[in-house]
Amino acid sequence: MLIRREQSRDVEGIAAVTTAAHRRAPDSTEPPATQLVARLHADSGWLPALSLVAIAADIVIGHVVCTRGHVDDAPALGLAPISVLPKGQDRGVGHALMPAVLGAADATDEPLVCLLGEPAFYQRFGFAPASELGIVAPDPHWGSYFQARPLSCYPSDLTGSFRYAAPFAELGLS
Ligand SMILES: CC(C)(COP(=O)(O)OP(=O)(O)OC[C@H]1O[C@@H](n2cnc3c(N)ncnc32)[C@H](O)[C@@H]1OP(=O)(O)O)[C@@H](O)C(=O)NCCC(=O)NCCS
């Protein structure tokens, strides 16, 4: 497996992986995550260096992306979605994608990554409830599922309300 930055030829493969990973049943319609990736791609919050794919046998089997978010007016990152092809899940692809994207974000001096997800999966990558850092979720009902991971350039006074790139709200996802 190879982890690398997304290239233009990966767009279809990313859409296929996102759809397969996030749809609830094999015959159900396209999940919101697929539309989210497409809209983020066209948004000013898209950060090409932070869209990574996992490749095996020349096929996209996983994808993760961080886009520009804000804590009040300060720049930060929102991580979503992360997707692994169902037949490739539980084989370490997510464990390869997460440190890769966090390392890339750290190398570009980003201060903080926020996400909504299962604490049982994300805490192993250094995520903790965002409220512990004084960061308020876009939706108060998210509770401890809204998590944050400080990076090397994190300033301890980075507190306030987190907001994702515009497509999240446009699709009713934040
Ligand atoms: C979540 C996801 C990205 C993890 O990737 P993966 O390649 O399957 O995970 P890995 O093989 O690296 O890691 C497996 C571990 O993660 C855990 N894990 C996977 N999905 C989990 C979830 N939704 N909640 C809690 N733990 C989870 C497994 O239990 C396993 O734990 P263990 O190491 O203690 O045995 C992948 O399963 C996926 O695409 N799921 C569907 C889409 C989704 O839910 N995305 C996240 C929200 S945007």
The ligand as an SDF file (V2000), in Angstrom:
LIG
                    3D

 48 50  0  0  0  0  0  0  0  0999 V2000
  -13.3900    4.2500    9.9950 C   0  0  0  0  0  0  0  0  0  0  0  0
  -12.4270    3.7390    8.9080 C   0  0  0  0  0  0  0  0  0  0  0  0
  -11.8650    4.9070    8.1400 C   0  0  0  0  0  0  0  0  0  0  0  0
  -11.2720    2.9820    9.6010 C   0  0  0  0  0  0  0  0  0  0  0  0
  -10.3720    2.5160    8.6210 O   0  0  0  0  0  0  0  0  0  0  0  0
   -9.8790    0.9950    8.6300 P   0  0  0  0  0  0  0  0  0  0  0  0
   -8.8500    0.8490    7.5940 O   0  0  0  0  0  0  0  0  0  0  0  0
  -11.0730    0.1010    8.5450 O   0  0  0  0  0  0  0  0  0  0  0  0
   -9.2730    0.8860   10.1040 O   0  0  0  0  0  0  0  0  0  0  0  0
   -7.9180    0.2050   10.5410 P   0  0  0  0  0  0  0  0  0  0  0  0
   -7.8340   -1.1690    9.9470 O   0  0  0  0  0  0  0  0  0  0  0  0
   -6.7620    1.0970   10.3360 O   0  0  0  0  0  0  0  0  0  0  0  0
   -8.1410    0.1120   12.1110 O   0  0  0  0  0  0  0  0  0  0  0  0
   -8.9930   -0.8630   12.6300 C   0  0  0  0  0  0  0  0  0  0  0  0
   -9.3420   -0.4630   14.0600 C   0  0  0  0  0  0  0  0  0  0  0  0
  -10.2080    0.6670   14.0270 O   0  0  0  0  0  0  0  0  0  0  0  0
  -11.4020    0.3580   14.6940 C   0  0  0  0  0  0  0  0  0  0  0  0
  -12.5270    1.0270   14.0380 N   0  0  0  0  0  0  0  0  0  0  0  0
  -12.7990    1.0600   12.7370 C   0  0  0  0  0  0  0  0  0  0  0  0
  -13.9470    1.7410   12.5210 N   0  0  0  0  0  0  0  0  0  0  0  0
  -14.3740    2.1600   13.7360 C   0  0  0  0  0  0  0  0  0  0  0  0
  -15.4890    2.8880   14.1820 C   0  0  0  0  0  0  0  0  0  0  0  0
  -16.4150    3.3780   13.3450 N   0  0  0  0  0  0  0  0  0  0  0  0
  -15.6140    3.0960   15.5060 N   0  0  0  0  0  0  0  0  0  0  0  0
  -14.7000    2.6320   16.3840 C   0  0  0  0  0  0  0  0  0  0  0  0
  -13.6130    1.9200   16.0230 N   0  0  0  0  0  0  0  0  0  0  0  0
  -13.4700    1.6810   14.7140 C   0  0  0  0  0  0  0  0  0  0  0  0
  -11.5190   -1.1630   14.5970 C   0  0  0  0  0  0  0  0  0  0  0  0
  -12.3330   -1.6640   15.6170 O   0  0  0  0  0  0  0  0  0  0  0  0
  -10.0630   -1.5660   14.7810 C   0  0  0  0  0  0  0  0  0  0  0  0
   -9.7240   -1.4590   16.1610 O   0  0  0  0  0  0  0  0  0  0  0  0
   -8.5290   -2.3050   16.8240 P   0  0  0  0  0  0  0  0  0  0  0  0
   -7.2580   -1.8400   16.1520 O   0  0  0  0  0  0  0  0  0  0  0  0
   -8.5720   -1.9080   18.2580 O   0  0  0  0  0  0  0  0  0  0  0  0
   -8.8390   -3.7280   16.5370 O   0  0  0  0  0  0  0  0  0  0  0  0
  -13.1180    2.7500    7.9310 C   0  0  0  0  0  0  0  0  0  0  0  0
  -13.5610    1.6260    8.6390 O   0  0  0  0  0  0  0  0  0  0  0  0
  -14.2720    3.3600    7.1580 C   0  0  0  0  0  0  0  0  0  0  0  0
  -14.1010    3.8740    6.0630 O   0  0  0  0  0  0  0  0  0  0  0  0
  -15.5090    3.2420    7.7120 N   0  0  0  0  0  0  0  0  0  0  0  0
  -16.7050    3.7120    7.0260 C   0  0  0  0  0  0  0  0  0  0  0  0
  -16.7330    5.2070    6.8930 C   0  0  0  0  0  0  0  0  0  0  0  0
  -16.6040    5.9030    8.2250 C   0  0  0  0  0  0  0  0  0  0  0  0
  -17.2430    5.5590    9.2060 O   0  0  0  0  0  0  0  0  0  0  0  0
  -15.7170    6.9320    8.2570 N   0  0  0  0  0  0  0  0  0  0  0  0
  -15.4610    7.6700    9.4710 C   0  0  0  0  0  0  0  0  0  0  0  0
  -16.3860    8.8060    9.6350 C   0  0  0  0  0  0  0  0  0  0  0  0
  -16.0610   10.1210    8.4590 S   0  0  0  0  0  0  0  0  0  0  0  0
  1  2  1  0
  2  3  1  0
  2  4  1  0
  2 36  1  0
  4  5  1  0
  5  6  1  0
  6  7  2  0
  6  8  1  0
  6  9  1  0
  9 10  1  0
 10 11  2  0
 10 12  1  0
 10 13  1  0
 13 14  1  0
 14 15  1  0
 15 16  1  0
 15 30  1  0
 16 17  1  0
 17 18  1  0
 17 28  1  0
 18 19  1  0
 18 27  1  0
 19 20  2  0
 20 21  1  0
 21 22  1  0
 21 27  2  0
 22 23  1  0
 22 24  2  0
 24 25  1  0
 25 26  2  0
 26 27  1  0
 28 29  1  0
 28 30  1  0
 30 31  1  0
 31 32  1  0
 32 33  2  0
 32 34  1  0
 32 35  1  0
 36 37  1  0
 36 38  1  0
 38 39  2  0
 38 40  1  0
 40 41  1  0
 41 42  1  0
 42 43  1  0
 43 44  2  0
 43 45  1  0
 45 46  1  0
 46 47  1  0
 47 48  1  0
M  END
$$$$
